[in-house]
Amino acid sequence: MTDFFAGGTPAAGIRAELAELRGGNARWNDLRNLRASYFAGDDVVQIAGEAYSAYFGMNALYGAIAYPSLRRIEAEVVATLLRLFQAPDGATGSITSGGTESIFMAVKTARDWARARRPEIAAPTMVVPRTAHAAFSKAGELLGVGVRRMASSPGFRADLAAMTAAIDGSTIMIVGSTPGYAYGTLDPVGEIAALAERHGLWMHVDACVGGMVLPFARDLGSPIPAFDFAVPSVTSLSVDLHKYGYALHGCSALILRDGELGQYQRYQFDQWPVGGYSTTNLVGSRSGGPVASAWAVMKYLGAAGYRERVGRMLDAKRRLTEGIRAIDGLAVFGEPEATLLAFGSAQLDMAAIGQEMTRLGWSFARVVEPPGMLLLLNGFHGAIVAEFLDDLRLTAVAVAEGRIVAEVRPAVYTV
């Protein structure tokens, strides 16, 4: 391998080499990509890209003193989210780099809130469903908050009885997901929030995947239960704008019910020669590009544009769900309410089915409890539903007849 840093390369050569390198990658918006393709159309990508390019060099860390338009853009995005999630007067929010950071900051805020209210707790803990995102465990380990993760997901939702039993005098926080990534089903936020109220706990809703879907699904008539600040005991909510908000990576948000809680989110330091340092984020410097792209897409699509795309995804999900259930031996896990669904089989080897579907050119995520395939939809996947179901039907038959046998490979979320 040559040392690419040995000397300068003309711009044309760099462009040509990048094009060649990209040639070996899967296209992220390929219709056969059912893994994590948050594609809303070339027009949306273009407007997001233009806004990103206009602001990528501006550091949001200095928005208040150097980039007033960026500060305004961020404030307008947050204000839109406050309205979307029915936040009360006095609520606040902040932009982060992604769902992991939003979750991390929620745990940090809850921890410091509990320190102020219940200083006698030396070893705080949080109670989370089996399906809660791995970022809760990551945050707990880094922040010194023990994580009590449930052992199972009865009905493919949070185990409310087990979560109730897991609460004790050290518990400061409890979590629900809308939806949980593993199955696309909504945890019973109202009941979890009632637990939080009963025990004086911080209640966080992880709406990173579904936050920019569920309000519009409700508008379209889907029976979406209350999951946001309409539930009185919800304290905080996280939502990824670079998923179904269609911003460019990385852009997420953490919303707090009460602006006074922001004091526990903020980190402040002044014991150095440069003066006061104060942030609501884990990261310091962050590009203005992602939040500018979120703002541009929100203005471009408006509520009607999001609603239209959600409608198309829900239709594709309905057709996929019906088609999968009609294939002998396959079953959809639970009743997925958002725009992702998982399915598996009690009789067929899902590793073999997944292996063959991958060979046929389909990309998807996997679940291991129980073994299955996870599909994340976008507004264009309706075009491939029939083809996917045909391939899946033939594959299921071949596996049932023993003509396809799986190689043993571990399922991973990421590497």
N, C-alpha and C positions, 0 to 999 in steps of 0.2 A: 504494500500500500504506500503510495507516495505521500510525502508530507505536504498537505494542502496549505500549510502555513509558511512554507519555505519562501514563497514569493507572491507578489500580487497577481491577480487574474483579471482580465478585462471583464466588464459587466456582461457583455454578450456571452462570454464563455461560462460565467456563473449561471446565467439564465438557462443556457442549454444543458448544463450539467444538472441543475435542479429539475428540469423537465424530464431528463433521463432517469434521475433517481425516483421521481414520483411515478414513473411508469410501472414500477414494481409494486406499488401500493394498491390496495383495494380503494375504489371510489367511495368516499364516505356517504354520498347521497345516492348510491346505487339502489335501485328498488328491491334488490335481493338482500339488502342489508336491513335486517330486522333486529339489530342489536342495540344501537344507540344512535340513530340517525335522525336528529331533530331538524329536519329539512322542511322549510315552509314555502319553497319556490325560489327560482333564480332571482326574481325581482326583490325578494326579501333579503337574500344573501347580498345582493348588490347594494341595497340601501344601508344594510348593516356594515358592509365593508367600507363604504364611503365615509360613514360617520366614524368608524374606527380609525381610518387613516387620518381623518381631520384632527383627532384628539389623542392618538397613541403616544405622542411625545410629551403630552402634558401629564405631570405627576399629580394625582389626586391628593397626595399627602399635603400639597401646598395649594389646594384649591381655594382656601379662604383668603390667602394673601397674594396669590399670583394669577389664578385662573377663575375669575368670577363666573364665567359662562359655564365652566365645568361644574362648579358648585351648584349653580342653578339647575343644570341638567340632572344632577344626582338628586337634588331635592324634589324635582318634578317626578322622577321615577319612583322615589320612595312614597310621595304623596299619592300616586296612582295605586301603589300596592296597599297603602293604608285603606283606601276606599274599597279596593277589590276584596280585601279580607275583613271588611266590616269592623275595622279597628275603632275604638272609641276616641273621643276628643282627648288630646294629651298623649296619644300614642306616638311612637317614634320608630325609626328604622335606619339601617345603614347598609351600604353596599360592601360585599366581600368578594373574594376571588373565586369562590365556589362553594358547593354544599358542605364540603369537609370543614372549611373555615367558618361557615355559618354555624354549623353544629358545634365546632370547637368554642366559638364565642358564646353560644348559648349556654354551654356547660360552664365556661369561665364566669359568665354573668350570674348564673344560678349559684355557683360555689361562693362567690364573693357576697352575694345577697344573703346566703345562709350564714356566712361568717358573721355578718353584721347583726342578724336576727337571732341566731342560735350559736353563740361562740363556744358553747359547751361541747359541740360536736367536733371531736378531734379527727375522726376518720369518716368523712361524708360519703354517702353512696347514692347511686341513682338506680331506678328500676326501669328496665327496658324490655320490650317484647323480643321474642326470639328473632324476629325479622328486622329489628332495628338496624340501621346502617352501621357498618363497621366503624365509621367515624366516631360513634359514641364511645366505643371501646378504646379507640385511639386517643380521643380527648380525655377520657377518664384516666388512662395510664399516664398521660403527660401532665395532667392537672392534679393528680392525687385524689381523684374521686373514684371510689370503687364502683364497679359495674355489675349489677345483678341482672344477668340476661336470662330470660326464661328458657325452659328446656324444650318447649314445643309450641305449636301454633294450632290449637284446635279450631277446625273450620277455616284454617288458613288465615286466621286473624290473631290479634293479641290475646293471650290467655289471661283474661281479667281476674279469674279466681286466683291463679298463681301470682299475679302481680300484687293482688291485695294481700296475700299471705307473705310476700317478700318485703313489705314495708315494715320498718321498725324505727327505733329512735334515731338511727343514723341517716335515714333517708331524707334527702333534700330535694330530689327531682324525679319526675316520672315522665315517660315519653310515649307518644303515639305517632304512627306514620300514616300519611294519606297520599298515595297508598304506600304500603310496604313494597320495596323493590322486588322481593322474591316472587310474589304472587299477583301483584296488582290489585289487591283488596284493601279496603279501608279499615283501619283499626277503629274501634268504637270510641271516638274522641270524647263524646259526651259523658260516657261512663268512666273513662279514665280521668277526665277533668273533675268529675264528682269525687273520685278518690283523692285527687290532689287537694280539693277544697276541704274534704273531711280531715285530712292529715296536715294541712298547711304546707303543701309542697309546691315547688315550681313545676308548672306543666308546659312541656314543649311539644309542639306539633311539627314533625318533619314533613313538610309539603314540598320538598325539593323537586320531586318528580311530578307531582300532581297539582301543585299550586296554580300553575297557569293553564290548567285544564278544567278542574272541577267547577269553578264558578260559571264557566261557559257551558259545561255539560248540564248544570242545573238550569241555566237559562233555556236550554233546549228541551227541557222536560225530564231529564234523568233524575231519579229519586236520590239525590246526593244529600246525605244527612249533614247537619251543621258540623263543621270541622275547624272553623277559624275563630276569630274573636267574637263571633256571635255566641259562642260558648263562653259563659262568664268567667270560668276558671282557667282558660287558656292564657298563659303568661307570655309565651313567645312562639314565633313561627318562622321557619326557614323556607325559602323558595329559590329555586335556581332559575335565573333568567336566561342562562345559556342552554337550557333544555327547551321546554315548550314555550319559553318566552322568545326564543329564536335570536337572542343576542349572540355575539361571538364570545368564545371562551376567553377569560373566565369571569363570570358575572353571576353573583347570587346576592341574596339579601337576608338579613335578620331583622325581624319586626318585633318590637316590644310593646306590650299593652300599655305601659305607663312610661312616659318620658323620664320620670324619676329613677326608674330602674337602670337608665343609661349610665349612671354613676358607677355601677358595678361592672359594666362592660368596658368602660374606658380604662386604659392604662396611662398613668401619668408619671413623669420623672423629670427632675430638674437638677440633680446633683452631678452636673458636668459643665464644662465651660461654655456650652452653646446655648444654654437656657432651657425653657420648658419644652418637653416632648410629650405629646398627648395624642393617642389614637384610640379608635374603637375597633381596630383590626389586629389580627396577629401579624400580618405583614406591615411594613412601613410604606415604602414607595410602591405605588401601583399605578399602572397606566390608566389614563382617562379613556382609552379606546373602548374597552368593553362596556362601560356604562353609557358612553355615547352611542354605541351600537344598540343597546337596550332601549334607550330613549327614542332613537330614530325608528326602530321597528314598532315600538308602541304607538308612535304618532302615525306611522304609515298604515299599519293594520287597523288600529282602533279596536274597540270591543267587537265590532261586527266581523272584522277580519279574523280575529282569534276564534270567535264563535263558529264561523264557517269552517275553519280548519278542524276544530274539535268535532264538529258534526261529521265531517268526512272520516275522521279517525274512529269515532264511535260506530259508524256504519261498517267500517272494515272490521272492527273488533267483533261486532255482532255476527257478521258473516263467517269470520274465522272460528268463533266460538261454536256456532251451530255446525259448521263443517267438521271441526275436530271431534265434536261429540257424536257425529254420525259415523265416524270411522271406528270399526270394531276394535275394541281393546284400548282405546284412548279416552282420556277424561281430562277436562279442564279443571284446574285447581280452584275450587271455590267459585265465587261470583265476582269477577273483576269489574270494578266500577269505573276505572280510569282508562288509559289508552295503552295498557300493557296487560298481557295475560300469560299464564304459565299452564303447561299441560304435561301429563305423563301417563303411566300405565301400570296397573298391577300385574299384568300378564306379559307384556312385551319388554324387551331389553331396550331401554331408552338410550343407552350408550350406543347401541348399534343403529338405532334410528337417527340419532344426532350425527353419527359418523357419516352415514349415507347422505343425509340432507346437506351436510357440509360438502361432501364430494360433488353433489349436484349444484353447488354454487350458492347455497343459502348461508347467510350469516345470522347468528342468534346467540343469546346468552344461555347459560345452563343453570339449573338448580339441582341440589343434591338431596334435599329433604322435602318430599321424596324425589328420586331422580326424574328430571324433566327438562323441557325446553322453555325458554322465556322469550317472548316476542315483544319488542317495543315498537309501536306504530307511529308513522307520521301521516300527514294528510294525503300522501300520494300512494300509499300502500294498498288502497282499494283496487288498483290496477293489477295487482299480482295475487290477489286472494285465490282465485280459481286455480292458477298455476301452482301455487304453494300447496293447496289442498290436494291437487292431483298427485304431486310428487310425494306428499306425506302419505296418502292412501296407498300408493304402490309400494312405498318403502315399508309401511306397517305390514302389508301382506308378505313381503319378502322376508322380513324379520320373523314373522310368525311361522313361516315355512322353513326357517333355518337357512335360507340362502344368503343372508347377510349376518355376519358375526362381528361383534365389536372388538377392536383393539382396546386395551386397557389404558386410559388416559385420565388424569385427574381433572375435575372441573374447577376452573378458577374464575374469579371475578375480574382480576387484573394481574399483571405480572410486573 
